[in-house]
Amino acid sequence: MAGIRKTAAAAVLAVVALTATACNDGKGTGAAPAAPTTTAPAAAPSAATPSSPAAPSTGEKPVKLTPAVLLEQVTKKTGAAKSAKIDEVIAIGQVTMKGKGAVSWADGLQGEITMDLSDSPLGSVLAPVTGGTTAPYRYTKDAMYMRLGGDAVGAFGGRHWLHYSKADMATASGSSTDQLKSADPVQGVRNLIATGKVTEVGQETVAGKAATHYTGELSADDIAGATGTGLTKDELDQVKQTLDTAGITSETIDVWIDADQLVVKRSEQADTKVGTMKATVSYSDYGTPVTTTAPDPSDTVELSELAQLGKGSAG
């Protein structure tokens, strides 16, 4: 029994590490840099790519925006939407997680997401703690909570929510950065702009909607050597250290933008020390209402208590 508890406790920590990572563009690099002052070379025109309006008095043709300039407009439009429904798939090595829910990024990350681990061996290991292969998560401005079930509820005196502070998530994900500081769709777009070499792939269909696909490759050196990003040298050094710790030398970033200049999908892929990481998130129903409150403290369990359960000293 103690062995099962220890394994389940480790599984919970693994899940929170993956979840915290996914909430921050799949790599835990904290706040993404703002767009640099330079832009990428102009790409071939696309039917789904907006252009700047022509001057009516001269009859000039619309000016085709470069991908970087267009994507900077996307950050403003998407950021102003403040919330959306999400559907995500996160894979790191042999572990795969699927998540669905709704989040708001108006004031830090807030919302609820249910993670499904039924396609991963971790799901069965986690079952004694969650009561099944799914794990409901609740995000507030300053913390994250995971719903407990099965044997864990009895072991913790009927309490139902495992509490993770920002420090807990930083430790679990191997990063000292704030995992909840910036978790909106804009972050992936700004990272893509920061590559300085955005490529427009072309028009594709995402969830039945026409969208323009952009791609780029971001390296740790790109981030560390960035200027005009709004981040201090210490913050940029921390970003590079986080990538180095994960064994990431570069990652491929893709975003899909609809005709309303909203992000409908983003994907990030990189090789890490524990295997290939790929996180894909789809966004819909922008502006959807999101109201999330923290569980009552009397119904929460601290991470330190889980560690004791893992040692076989609880319940």
ChimeraX commands (.cxc) that place a marker at each C-alpha (Angstrom):
marker #1 position 0.00,0.00,0.00 radius 0.5
marker #1 position 2.83,2.39,0.84 radius 0.5
marker #1 position 4.38,1.68,-2.56 radius 0.5
marker #1 position 1.13,2.55,-4.32 radius 0.5
marker #1 position 0.86,5.77,-2.34 radius 0.5
marker #1 position 4.42,6.73,-3.15 radius 0.5
marker #1 position 3.93,6.04,-6.85 radius 0.5
marker #1 position 0.63,7.96,-6.90 radius 0.5
marker #1 position 2.24,10.90,-5.16 radius 0.5
marker #1 position 5.01,10.93,-7.74 radius 0.5
marker #1 position 2.41,10.70,-10.49 radius 0.5
marker #1 position 0.59,13.76,-9.18 radius 0.5
marker #1 position 3.82,15.72,-9.20 radius 0.5
marker #1 position 4.48,14.60,-12.76 radius 0.5
marker #1 position 1.01,15.70,-13.83 radius 0.5
marker #1 position 1.30,19.10,-12.23 radius 0.5
marker #1 position 4.68,19.58,-13.87 radius 0.5
marker #1 position 3.18,18.81,-17.27 radius 0.5
marker #1 position 0.14,20.97,-16.61 radius 0.5
marker #1 position 2.14,23.93,-15.39 radius 0.5
marker #1 position 4.41,23.58,-18.38 radius 0.5
marker #1 position 1.48,23.46,-20.78 radius 0.5
marker #1 position 0.02,26.59,-19.26 radius 0.5
marker #1 position 3.14,28.41,-20.24 radius 0.5
marker #1 position 3.64,27.56,-23.88 radius 0.5
marker #1 position 4.98,24.08,-23.26 radius 0.5
marker #1 position 8.36,25.09,-21.90 radius 0.5
marker #1 position 7.95,27.10,-18.71 radius 0.5
marker #1 position 9.76,30.24,-19.84 radius 0.5
marker #1 position 7.65,32.76,-17.99 radius 0.5
marker #1 position 6.60,35.97,-19.71 radius 0.5
marker #1 position 7.19,35.91,-23.42 radius 0.5
marker #1 position 9.11,38.78,-25.00 radius 0.5
marker #1 position 7.26,41.54,-26.74 radius 0.5
marker #1 position 7.65,41.87,-30.48 radius 0.5
marker #1 position 11.07,43.11,-31.63 radius 0.5
marker #1 position 11.30,46.32,-33.57 radius 0.5
marker #1 position 12.44,44.54,-36.74 radius 0.5
marker #1 position 10.08,42.50,-38.87 radius 0.5
marker #1 position 10.43,39.32,-40.85 radius 0.5
marker #1 position 10.62,39.42,-44.65 radius 0.5
marker #1 position 7.28,39.68,-46.39 radius 0.5
marker #1 position 5.73,36.36,-47.41 radius 0.5
marker #1 position 3.57,35.47,-50.36 radius 0.5
marker #1 position 0.01,36.88,-50.19 radius 0.5
marker #1 position -2.71,34.69,-48.67 radius 0.5
marker #1 position -6.46,34.99,-49.08 radius 0.5
marker #1 position -6.96,34.81,-45.32 radius 0.5
marker #1 position -4.29,37.38,-44.49 radius 0.5
marker #1 position -5.64,40.87,-43.74 radius 0.5
marker #1 position -3.94,43.84,-45.37 radius 0.5
marker #1 position -3.80,47.47,-44.38 radius 0.5
marker #1 position -6.53,49.58,-46.02 radius 0.5
marker #1 position -5.81,51.49,-49.18 radius 0.5
marker #1 position -6.00,55.26,-49.27 radius 0.5
marker #1 position -9.35,56.05,-50.93 radius 0.5
marker #1 position -8.18,59.34,-52.40 radius 0.5
marker #1 position -5.36,57.80,-54.43 radius 0.5
marker #1 position -6.81,54.42,-55.31 radius 0.5
marker #1 position -3.61,52.66,-54.23 radius 0.5
marker #1 position -3.69,48.90,-53.73 radius 0.5
marker #1 position -3.78,47.58,-50.15 radius 0.5
marker #1 position -0.34,47.09,-48.63 radius 0.5
marker #1 position 0.48,43.48,-47.77 radius 0.5
marker #1 position 1.59,43.29,-44.13 radius 0.5
marker #1 position 4.65,41.27,-43.20 radius 0.5
marker #1 position 3.93,38.24,-40.97 radius 0.5
marker #1 position 5.60,39.86,-37.96 radius 0.5
marker #1 position 3.57,43.08,-38.26 radius 0.5
marker #1 position 0.35,41.14,-38.75 radius 0.5
marker #1 position 1.08,38.87,-35.79 radius 0.5
marker #1 position 1.70,41.90,-33.57 radius 0.5
marker #1 position -1.83,43.04,-34.46 radius 0.5
marker #1 position -3.03,39.54,-33.56 radius 0.5
marker #1 position -1.51,39.86,-30.08 radius 0.5
marker #1 position -3.61,42.98,-29.48 radius 0.5
marker #1 position -6.84,41.49,-30.82 radius 0.5
marker #1 position -6.45,38.14,-29.06 radius 0.5
marker #1 position -5.28,39.74,-25.83 radius 0.5
marker #1 position -8.34,42.00,-25.77 radius 0.5
marker #1 position -10.67,38.97,-26.03 radius 0.5
marker #1 position -9.56,37.98,-22.48 radius 0.5
marker #1 position -11.00,34.43,-22.45 radius 0.5
marker #1 position -11.71,31.36,-24.58 radius 0.5
marker #1 position -12.54,27.68,-24.54 radius 0.5
marker #1 position -9.53,25.43,-25.07 radius 0.5
marker #1 position -8.85,21.91,-26.29 radius 0.5
marker #1 position -5.26,20.78,-25.81 radius 0.5
marker #1 position -3.02,17.76,-26.26 radius 0.5
marker #1 position 0.32,17.64,-24.44 radius 0.5
marker #1 position 2.86,14.88,-25.02 radius 0.5
marker #1 position 6.24,14.61,-23.32 radius 0.5
marker #1 position 8.12,11.38,-23.86 radius 0.5
marker #1 position 5.71,8.50,-23.18 radius 0.5
marker #1 position 3.20,10.67,-21.28 radius 0.5
marker #1 position 0.17,12.11,-23.11 radius 0.5
marker #1 position -2.46,14.40,-21.62 radius 0.5
marker #1 position -5.61,15.83,-23.16 radius 0.5
marker #1 position -7.34,18.84,-21.68 radius 0.5
marker #1 position -10.63,20.65,-22.20 radius 0.5
marker #1 position -12.07,23.67,-20.45 radius 0.5
marker #1 position -12.28,27.44,-20.46 radius 0.5
marker #1 position -9.76,29.98,-19.22 radius 0.5
marker #1 position -9.44,33.72,-18.77 radius 0.5
marker #1 position -6.18,35.65,-19.02 radius 0.5
marker #1 position -7.62,39.07,-18.10 radius 0.5
marker #1 position -5.78,39.00,-14.75 radius 0.5
marker #1 position -3.42,36.04,-14.64 radius 0.5
marker #1 position -4.64,32.57,-15.55 radius 0.5
marker #1 position -8.07,31.66,-14.21 radius 0.5
marker #1 position -10.48,28.91,-15.21 radius 0.5
marker #1 position -11.09,25.18,-15.15 radius 0.5
marker #1 position -9.55,22.42,-17.27 radius 0.5
marker #1 position -10.11,18.67,-17.05 radius 0.5
marker #1 position -7.03,16.66,-18.00 radius 0.5
marker #1 position -7.55,13.18,-19.45 radius 0.5
marker #1 position -4.71,10.67,-18.98 radius 0.5
marker #1 position -6.53,7.60,-20.28 radius 0.5
marker #1 position -4.06,7.33,-23.19 radius 0.5
marker #1 position -1.07,7.37,-20.84 radius 0.5
marker #1 position 0.26,4.80,-18.34 radius 0.5
marker #1 position 0.23,7.66,-15.85 radius 0.5
marker #1 position -3.57,7.57,-15.83 radius 0.5
marker #1 position -3.84,4.21,-14.09 radius 0.5
marker #1 position -1.09,5.13,-11.64 radius 0.5
marker #1 position -2.92,8.35,-10.77 radius 0.5
marker #1 position -6.31,6.66,-10.28 radius 0.5
marker #1 position -5.93,6.12,-6.49 radius 0.5
marker #1 position -5.50,9.88,-6.09 radius 0.5
marker #1 position -8.08,11.15,-8.59 radius 0.5
marker #1 position -10.57,8.28,-8.56 radius 0.5
marker #1 position -10.13,7.70,-12.30 radius 0.5
marker #1 position -8.04,8.61,-15.34 radius 0.5
marker #1 position -9.23,12.23,-15.48 radius 0.5
marker #1 position -8.06,15.08,-13.28 radius 0.5
marker #1 position -10.09,18.30,-12.96 radius 0.5
marker #1 position -7.91,21.36,-12.41 radius 0.5
marker #1 position -8.99,24.77,-11.14 radius 0.5
marker #1 position -6.81,27.82,-11.76 radius 0.5
marker #1 position -7.00,31.02,-9.74 radius 0.5
marker #1 position -4.84,34.12,-10.02 radius 0.5
marker #1 position -2.29,32.87,-7.51 radius 0.5
marker #1 position -2.60,29.09,-7.39 radius 0.5
marker #1 position -3.75,25.85,-8.99 radius 0.5
marker #1 position -5.94,23.09,-7.49 radius 0.5
marker #1 position -6.43,19.47,-8.53 radius 0.5
marker #1 position -9.61,17.59,-7.59 radius 0.5
marker #1 position -8.95,14.50,-5.48 radius 0.5
marker #1 position -10.98,11.29,-5.58 radius 0.5
marker #1 position -10.84,7.60,-4.74 radius 0.5
marker #1 position -8.70,6.56,-1.76 radius 0.5
marker #1 position -7.13,10.01,-1.43 radius 0.5
marker #1 position -10.31,11.67,-0.14 radius 0.5
marker #1 position -10.51,9.25,2.78 radius 0.5
marker #1 position -6.77,9.46,3.43 radius 0.5
marker #1 position -7.06,13.23,3.77 radius 0.5
marker #1 position -10.10,13.31,6.03 radius 0.5
marker #1 position -12.67,14.04,3.34 radius 0.5
marker #1 position -10.85,16.96,1.73 radius 0.5
marker #1 position -11.20,17.22,-2.05 radius 0.5
marker #1 position -8.67,19.68,-3.53 radius 0.5
marker #1 position -4.88,19.47,-3.73 radius 0.5
marker #1 position -3.37,22.98,-3.56 radius 0.5
marker #1 position -0.35,24.10,-5.57 radius 0.5
marker #1 position 1.21,27.50,-4.91 radius 0.5
marker #1 position 3.32,29.26,-7.52 radius 0.5
marker #1 position 6.43,28.00,-5.74 radius 0.5
marker #1 position 5.10,24.42,-5.79 radius 0.5
marker #1 position 4.54,24.58,-9.54 radius 0.5
marker #1 position 7.92,26.13,-10.18 radius 0.5
marker #1 position 9.55,23.28,-8.25 radius 0.5
marker #1 position 7.50,20.59,-10.02 radius 0.5
marker #1 position 8.23,21.98,-13.48 radius 0.5
marker #1 position 11.91,22.65,-12.79 radius 0.5
marker #1 position 11.63,26.39,-13.29 radius 0.5
marker #1 position 11.86,29.37,-10.94 radius 0.5
marker #1 position 9.61,31.43,-13.20 radius 0.5
marker #1 position 5.96,32.20,-12.49 radius 0.5
marker #1 position 4.00,29.50,-14.33 radius 0.5
marker #1 position 0.71,31.40,-13.97 radius 0.5
marker #1 position 1.96,34.85,-14.95 radius 0.5
marker #1 position 1.16,34.60,-18.64 radius 0.5
marker #1 position -0.82,31.75,-20.11 radius 0.5
marker #1 position -2.89,33.31,-22.87 radius 0.5
marker #1 position -2.74,32.55,-26.63 radius 0.5
marker #1 position -0.75,35.74,-27.20 radius 0.5
marker #1 position 2.34,34.22,-25.62 radius 0.5
marker #1 position 2.89,31.71,-28.40 radius 0.5
marker #1 position 2.43,34.45,-30.98 radius 0.5
marker #1 position 4.99,36.72,-29.32 radius 0.5
marker #1 position 7.45,33.86,-29.09 radius 0.5
marker #1 position 6.96,33.29,-32.80 radius 0.5
marker #1 position 7.58,36.97,-33.56 radius 0.5
marker #1 position 10.71,36.83,-31.41 radius 0.5
marker #1 position 12.25,34.29,-33.78 radius 0.5
marker #1 position 12.82,37.17,-36.20 radius 0.5
marker #1 position 12.18,34.77,-39.09 radius 0.5
marker #1 position 8.46,34.12,-39.27 radius 0.5
marker #1 position 7.29,32.18,-42.32 radius 0.5
marker #1 position 3.77,32.23,-43.69 radius 0.5
marker #1 position 2.95,28.63,-44.64 radius 0.5
marker #1 position -0.41,29.38,-46.24 radius 0.5
marker #1 position -4.13,29.05,-45.80 radius 0.5
marker #1 position -5.53,25.96,-44.06 radius 0.5
marker #1 position -8.77,24.88,-42.42 radius 0.5
marker #1 position -8.92,24.60,-38.62 radius 0.5
marker #1 position -12.14,23.35,-37.00 radius 0.5
marker #1 position -14.05,24.26,-40.14 radius 0.5
marker #1 position -12.67,27.80,-40.32 radius 0.5
marker #1 position -10.23,29.31,-42.80 radius 0.5
marker #1 position -6.98,30.22,-41.09 radius 0.5
marker #1 position -3.48,31.33,-42.05 radius 0.5
marker #1 position -0.62,29.17,-40.78 radius 0.5
marker #1 position 2.64,30.75,-39.59 radius 0.5
marker #1 position 5.75,28.96,-38.38 radius 0.5
marker #1 position 9.17,29.72,-36.93 radius 0.5
marker #1 position 12.00,28.18,-34.94 radius 0.5
marker #1 position 13.07,29.70,-31.63 radius 0.5
marker #1 position 16.38,28.90,-29.95 radius 0.5
marker #1 position 17.67,29.67,-26.48 radius 0.5
marker #1 position 20.21,32.00,-28.08 radius 0.5
marker #1 position 17.38,33.87,-29.83 radius 0.5
marker #1 position 15.81,34.61,-26.45 radius 0.5
marker #1 position 19.04,35.36,-24.59 radius 0.5
marker #1 position 20.24,37.72,-27.31 radius 0.5
marker #1 position 16.92,39.47,-27.80 radius 0.5
marker #1 position 16.73,43.24,-27.43 radius 0.5
marker #1 position 13.76,45.54,-27.17 radius 0.5
marker #1 position 11.66,42.75,-25.63 radius 0.5
marker #1 position 10.64,44.54,-22.44 radius 0.5
marker #1 position 12.51,41.97,-20.31 radius 0.5
marker #1 position 15.56,42.70,-18.16 radius 0.5
marker #1 position 18.88,40.95,-18.72 radius 0.5
marker #1 position 18.31,38.87,-15.58 radius 0.5
marker #1 position 14.90,37.77,-16.87 radius 0.5
marker #1 position 16.32,36.88,-20.27 radius 0.5
marker #1 position 19.12,34.91,-18.58 radius 0.5
marker #1 position 16.49,33.02,-16.55 radius 0.5
marker #1 position 14.61,32.11,-19.74 radius 0.5
marker #1 position 17.76,30.71,-21.30 radius 0.5
marker #1 position 18.59,28.81,-18.10 radius 0.5
marker #1 position 15.11,27.24,-18.11 radius 0.5
marker #1 position 15.54,26.04,-21.68 radius 0.5
marker #1 position 19.02,24.73,-20.90 radius 0.5
marker #1 position 17.74,22.88,-17.83 radius 0.5
marker #1 position 15.11,21.14,-19.94 radius 0.5
marker #1 position 17.73,20.29,-22.54 radius 0.5
marker #1 position 15.95,22.38,-25.19 radius 0.5
marker #1 position 18.23,23.92,-27.80 radius 0.5
marker #1 position 15.42,25.05,-30.09 radius 0.5
marker #1 position 11.70,24.62,-30.58 radius 0.5
marker #1 position 9.34,24.89,-33.52 radius 0.5
marker #1 position 6.37,27.21,-33.02 radius 0.5
marker #1 position 3.28,27.22,-35.23 radius 0.5
marker #1 position 0.17,29.40,-34.98 radius 0.5
marker #1 position -3.01,29.54,-37.01 radius 0.5
marker #1 position -4.86,32.88,-37.29 radius 0.5
marker #1 position -8.43,33.34,-38.52 radius 0.5
marker #1 position -9.87,36.24,-40.52 radius 0.5
marker #1 position -10.78,38.04,-37.26 radius 0.5
marker #1 position -7.09,38.10,-36.28 radius 0.5
marker #1 position -7.65,35.63,-33.45 radius 0.5
marker #1 position -5.48,32.62,-32.64 radius 0.5
marker #1 position -7.45,29.46,-33.38 radius 0.5
marker #1 position -4.60,27.01,-32.84 radius 0.5
marker #1 position -0.99,26.93,-31.72 radius 0.5
marker #1 position 1.58,24.14,-31.56 radius 0.5
marker #1 position 5.06,23.97,-30.06 radius 0.5
marker #1 position 7.51,21.11,-30.39 radius 0.5
marker #1 position 11.00,20.52,-29.00 radius 0.5
marker #1 position 13.39,17.78,-27.93 radius 0.5
marker #1 position 13.92,17.68,-24.15 radius 0.5
marker #1 position 15.96,15.55,-21.76 radius 0.5
marker #1 position 12.94,13.31,-21.14 radius 0.5
marker #1 position 11.91,12.98,-24.77 radius 0.5
marker #1 position 10.12,14.90,-27.48 radius 0.5
marker #1 position 7.67,17.48,-26.22 radius 0.5
marker #1 position 4.70,18.62,-28.30 radius 0.5
marker #1 position 1.86,20.81,-27.07 radius 0.5
marker #1 position -1.07,21.70,-29.32 radius 0.5
marker #1 position -3.87,23.99,-28.15 radius 0.5
marker #1 position -7.04,24.94,-30.04 radius 0.5
marker #1 position -9.06,28.03,-29.06 radius 0.5
marker #1 position -12.75,28.78,-29.64 radius 0.5
marker #1 position -15.63,30.85,-28.24 radius 0.5
marker #1 position -13.50,33.90,-27.46 radius 0.5
marker #1 position -15.03,36.06,-24.75 radius 0.5
marker #1 position -16.77,33.11,-23.07 radius 0.5
marker #1 position -17.65,33.88,-19.42 radius 0.5
marker #1 position -15.17,32.41,-16.93 radius 0.5
marker #1 position -15.84,32.56,-13.19 radius 0.5
marker #1 position -13.50,30.65,-10.91 radius 0.5
marker #1 position -13.14,30.73,-7.15 radius 0.5
marker #1 position -10.63,28.97,-4.92 radius 0.5
marker #1 position -11.93,26.00,-2.89 radius 0.5
marker #1 position -12.57,26.62,0.78 radius 0.5
marker #1 position -9.29,26.22,2.72 radius 0.5
marker #1 position -10.95,23.60,4.91 radius 0.5
marker #1 position -11.42,21.45,1.78 radius 0.5
marker #1 position -7.83,21.67,0.54 radius 0.5
marker #1 position -4.72,19.55,0.96 radius 0.5
marker #1 position -1.20,20.99,0.85 radius 0.5
marker #1 position 1.49,19.46,-1.32 radius 0.5
marker #1 position 3.59,18.72,1.77 radius 0.5
marker #1 position 0.80,16.41,2.98 radius 0.5
marker #1 position 0.90,14.54,-0.31 radius 0.5
marker #1 position 4.61,14.01,0.16 radius 0.5
marker #1 position 3.91,12.45,3.56 radius 0.5
marker #1 position 1.30,10.19,1.98 radius 0.5
marker #1 position 3.94,9.13,-0.54 radius 0.5
marker #1 position 6.17,8.07,2.32 radius 0.5
marker #1 position 3.39,5.90,3.67 radius 0.5
marker #1 position 2.96,8.01,6.80 radius 0.5
marker #1 position -0.61,9.17,6.14 radius 0.5
marker #1 position -3.98,7.37,6.10 radius 0.5
marker link #1:1,2 radius 0.2
marker link #1:2,3 radius 0.2
marker link #1:3,4 radius 0.2
marker link #1:4,5 radius 0.2
marker link #1:5,6 radius 0.2
marker link #1:6,7 radius 0.2
marker link #1:7,8 radius 0.2
marker link #1:8,9 radius 0.2
marker link #1:9,10 radius 0.2
marker link #1:10,11 radius 0.2
marker link #1:11,12 radius 0.2
marker link #1:12,13 radius 0.2
marker link #1:13,14 radius 0.2
marker link #1:14,15 radius 0.2
marker link #1:15,16 radius 0.2
marker link #1:16,17 radius 0.2
marker link #1:17,18 radius 0.2
marker link #1:18,19 radius 0.2
marker link #1:19,20 radius 0.2
marker link #1:20,21 radius 0.2
marker link #1:21,22 radius 0.2
marker link #1:22,23 radius 0.2
marker link #1:23,24 radius 0.2
marker link #1:24,25 radius 0.2
marker link #1:25,26 radius 0.2
marker link #1:26,27 radius 0.2
marker link #1:27,28 radius 0.2
marker link #1:28,29 radius 0.2
marker link #1:29,30 radius 0.2
marker link #1:30,31 radius 0.2
marker link #1:31,32 radius 0.2
marker link #1:32,33 radius 0.2
marker link #1:33,34 radius 0.2
marker link #1:34,35 radius 0.2
marker link #1:35,36 radius 0.2
marker link #1:36,37 radius 0.2
marker link #1:37,38 radius 0.2
marker link #1:38,39 radius 0.2
marker link #1:39,40 radius 0.2
marker link #1:40,41 radius 0.2
marker link #1:41,42 radius 0.2
marker link #1:42,43 radius 0.2
marker link #1:43,44 radius 0.2
marker link #1:44,45 radius 0.2
marker link #1:45,46 radius 0.2
marker link #1:46,47 radius 0.2
marker link #1:47,48 radius 0.2
marker link #1:48,49 radius 0.2
marker link #1:49,50 radius 0.2
marker link #1:50,51 radius 0.2
marker link #1:51,52 radius 0.2
marker link #1:52,53 radius 0.2
marker link #1:53,54 radius 0.2
marker link #1:54,55 radius 0.2
marker link #1:55,56 radius 0.2
marker link #1:56,57 radius 0.2
marker link #1:57,58 radius 0.2
marker link #1:58,59 radius 0.2
marker link #1:59,60 radius 0.2
marker link #1:60,61 radius 0.2
marker link #1:61,62 radius 0.2
marker link #1:62,63 radius 0.2
marker link #1:63,64 radius 0.2
marker link #1:64,65 radius 0.2
marker link #1:65,66 radius 0.2
marker link #1:66,67 radius 0.2
marker link #1:67,68 radius 0.2
marker link #1:68,69 radius 0.2
marker link #1:69,70 radius 0.2
marker link #1:70,71 radius 0.2
marker link #1:71,72 radius 0.2
marker link #1:72,73 radius 0.2
marker link #1:73,74 radius 0.2
marker link #1:74,75 radius 0.2
marker link #1:75,76 radius 0.2
marker link #1:76,77 radius 0.2
marker link #1:77,78 radius 0.2
marker link #1:78,79 radius 0.2
marker link #1:79,80 radius 0.2
marker link #1:80,81 radius 0.2
marker link #1:81,82 radius 0.2
marker link #1:82,83 radius 0.2
marker link #1:83,84 radius 0.2
marker link #1:84,85 radius 0.2
marker link #1:85,86 radius 0.2
marker link #1:86,87 radius 0.2
marker link #1:87,88 radius 0.2
marker link #1:88,89 radius 0.2
marker link #1:89,90 radius 0.2
marker link #1:90,91 radius 0.2
marker link #1:91,92 radius 0.2
marker link #1:92,93 radius 0.2
marker link #1:93,94 radius 0.2
marker link #1:94,95 radius 0.2
marker link #1:95,96 radius 0.2
marker link #1:96,97 radius 0.2
marker link #1:97,98 radius 0.2
marker link #1:98,99 radius 0.2
marker link #1:99,100 radius 0.2
marker link #1:100,101 radius 0.2
marker link #1:101,102 radius 0.2
marker link #1:102,103 radius 0.2
marker link #1:103,104 radius 0.2
marker link #1:104,105 radius 0.2
marker link #1:105,106 radius 0.2
marker link #1:106,107 radius 0.2
marker link #1:107,108 radius 0.2
marker link #1:108,109 radius 0.2
marker link #1:109,110 radius 0.2
marker link #1:110,111 radius 0.2
marker link #1:111,112 radius 0.2
marker link #1:112,113 radius 0.2
marker link #1:113,114 radius 0.2
marker link #1:114,115 radius 0.2
marker link #1:115,116 radius 0.2
marker link #1:116,117 radius 0.2
marker link #1:117,118 radius 0.2
marker link #1:118,119 radius 0.2
marker link #1:119,120 radius 0.2
marker link #1:120,121 radius 0.2
marker link #1:121,122 radius 0.2
marker link #1:122,123 radius 0.2
marker link #1:123,124 radius 0.2
marker link #1:124,125 radius 0.2
marker link #1:125,126 radius 0.2
marker link #1:126,127 radius 0.2
marker link #1:127,128 radius 0.2
marker link #1:128,129 radius 0.2
marker link #1:129,130 radius 0.2
marker link #1:130,131 radius 0.2
marker link #1:131,132 radius 0.2
marker link #1:132,133 radius 0.2
marker link #1:133,134 radius 0.2
marker link #1:134,135 radius 0.2
marker link #1:135,136 radius 0.2
marker link #1:136,137 radius 0.2
marker link #1:137,138 radius 0.2
marker link #1:138,139 radius 0.2
marker link #1:139,140 radius 0.2
marker link #1:140,141 radius 0.2
marker link #1:141,142 radius 0.2
marker link #1:142,143 radius 0.2
marker link #1:143,144 radius 0.2
marker link #1:144,145 radius 0.2
marker link #1:145,146 radius 0.2
marker link #1:146,147 radius 0.2
marker link #1:147,148 radius 0.2
marker link #1:148,149 radius 0.2
marker link #1:149,150 radius 0.2
marker link #1:150,151 radius 0.2
marker link #1:151,152 radius 0.2
marker link #1:152,153 radius 0.2
marker link #1:153,154 radius 0.2
marker link #1:154,155 radius 0.2
marker link #1:155,156 radius 0.2
marker link #1:156,157 radius 0.2
marker link #1:157,158 radius 0.2
marker link #1:158,159 radius 0.2
marker link #1:159,160 radius 0.2
marker link #1:160,161 radius 0.2
marker link #1:161,162 radius 0.2
marker link #1:162,163 radius 0.2
marker link #1:163,164 radius 0.2
marker link #1:164,165 radius 0.2
marker link #1:165,166 radius 0.2
marker link #1:166,167 radius 0.2
marker link #1:167,168 radius 0.2
marker link #1:168,169 radius 0.2
marker link #1:169,170 radius 0.2
marker link #1:170,171 radius 0.2
marker link #1:171,172 radius 0.2
marker link #1:172,173 radius 0.2
marker link #1:173,174 radius 0.2
marker link #1:174,175 radius 0.2
marker link #1:175,176 radius 0.2
marker link #1:176,177 radius 0.2
marker link #1:177,178 radius 0.2
marker link #1:178,179 radius 0.2
marker link #1:179,180 radius 0.2
marker link #1:180,181 radius 0.2
marker link #1:181,182 radius 0.2
marker link #1:182,183 radius 0.2
marker link #1:183,184 radius 0.2
marker link #1:184,185 radius 0.2
marker link #1:185,186 radius 0.2
marker link #1:186,187 radius 0.2
marker link #1:187,188 radius 0.2
marker link #1:188,189 radius 0.2
marker link #1:189,190 radius 0.2
marker link #1:190,191 radius 0.2
marker link #1:191,192 radius 0.2
marker link #1:192,193 radius 0.2
marker link #1:193,194 radius 0.2
marker link #1:194,195 radius 0.2
marker link #1:195,196 radius 0.2
marker link #1:196,197 radius 0.2
marker link #1:197,198 radius 0.2
marker link #1:198,199 radius 0.2
marker link #1:199,200 radius 0.2
marker link #1:200,201 radius 0.2
marker link #1:201,202 radius 0.2
marker link #1:202,203 radius 0.2
marker link #1:203,204 radius 0.2
marker link #1:204,205 radius 0.2
marker link #1:205,206 radius 0.2
marker link #1:206,207 radius 0.2
marker link #1:207,208 radius 0.2
marker link #1:208,209 radius 0.2
marker link #1:209,210 radius 0.2
marker link #1:210,211 radius 0.2
marker link #1:211,212 radius 0.2
marker link #1:212,213 radius 0.2
marker link #1:213,214 radius 0.2
marker link #1:214,215 radius 0.2
marker link #1:215,216 radius 0.2
marker link #1:216,217 radius 0.2
marker link #1:217,218 radius 0.2
marker link #1:218,219 radius 0.2
marker link #1:219,220 radius 0.2
marker link #1:220,221 radius 0.2
marker link #1:221,222 radius 0.2
marker link #1:222,223 radius 0.2
marker link #1:223,224 radius 0.2
marker link #1:224,225 radius 0.2
marker link #1:225,226 radius 0.2
marker link #1:226,227 radius 0.2
marker link #1:227,228 radius 0.2
marker link #1:228,229 radius 0.2
marker link #1:229,230 radius 0.2
marker link #1:230,231 radius 0.2
marker link #1:231,232 radius 0.2
marker link #1:232,233 radius 0.2
marker link #1:233,234 radius 0.2
marker link #1:234,235 radius 0.2
marker link #1:235,236 radius 0.2
marker link #1:236,237 radius 0.2
marker link #1:237,238 radius 0.2
marker link #1:238,239 radius 0.2
marker link #1:239,240 radius 0.2
marker link #1:240,241 radius 0.2
marker link #1:241,242 radius 0.2
marker link #1:242,243 radius 0.2
marker link #1:243,244 radius 0.2
marker link #1:244,245 radius 0.2
marker link #1:245,246 radius 0.2
marker link #1:246,247 radius 0.2
marker link #1:247,248 radius 0.2
marker link #1:248,249 radius 0.2
marker link #1:249,250 radius 0.2
marker link #1:250,251 radius 0.2
marker link #1:251,252 radius 0.2
marker link #1:252,253 radius 0.2
marker link #1:253,254 radius 0.2
marker link #1:254,255 radius 0.2
marker link #1:255,256 radius 0.2
marker link #1:256,257 radius 0.2
marker link #1:257,258 radius 0.2
marker link #1:258,259 radius 0.2
marker link #1:259,260 radius 0.2
marker link #1:260,261 radius 0.2
marker link #1:261,262 radius 0.2
marker link #1:262,263 radius 0.2
marker link #1:263,264 radius 0.2
marker link #1:264,265 radius 0.2
marker link #1:265,266 radius 0.2
marker link #1:266,267 radius 0.2
marker link #1:267,268 radius 0.2
marker link #1:268,269 radius 0.2
marker link #1:269,270 radius 0.2
marker link #1:270,271 radius 0.2
marker link #1:271,272 radius 0.2
marker link #1:272,273 radius 0.2
marker link #1:273,274 radius 0.2
marker link #1:274,275 radius 0.2
marker link #1:275,276 radius 0.2
marker link #1:276,277 radius 0.2
marker link #1:277,278 radius 0.2
marker link #1:278,279 radius 0.2
marker link #1:279,280 radius 0.2
marker link #1:280,281 radius 0.2
marker link #1:281,282 radius 0.2
marker link #1:282,283 radius 0.2
marker link #1:283,284 radius 0.2
marker link #1:284,285 radius 0.2
marker link #1:285,286 radius 0.2
marker link #1:286,287 radius 0.2
marker link #1:287,288 radius 0.2
marker link #1:288,289 radius 0.2
marker link #1:289,290 radius 0.2
marker link #1:290,291 radius 0.2
marker link #1:291,292 radius 0.2
marker link #1:292,293 radius 0.2
marker link #1:293,294 radius 0.2
marker link #1:294,295 radius 0.2
marker link #1:295,296 radius 0.2
marker link #1:296,297 radius 0.2
marker link #1:297,298 radius 0.2
marker link #1:298,299 radius 0.2
marker link #1:299,300 radius 0.2
marker link #1:300,301 radius 0.2
marker link #1:301,302 radius 0.2
marker link #1:302,303 radius 0.2
marker link #1:303,304 radius 0.2
marker link #1:304,305 radius 0.2
marker link #1:305,306 radius 0.2
marker link #1:306,307 radius 0.2
marker link #1:307,308 radius 0.2
marker link #1:308,309 radius 0.2
marker link #1:309,310 radius 0.2
marker link #1:310,311 radius 0.2
marker link #1:311,312 radius 0.2
marker link #1:312,313 radius 0.2
marker link #1:313,314 radius 0.2
marker link #1:314,315 radius 0.2
view
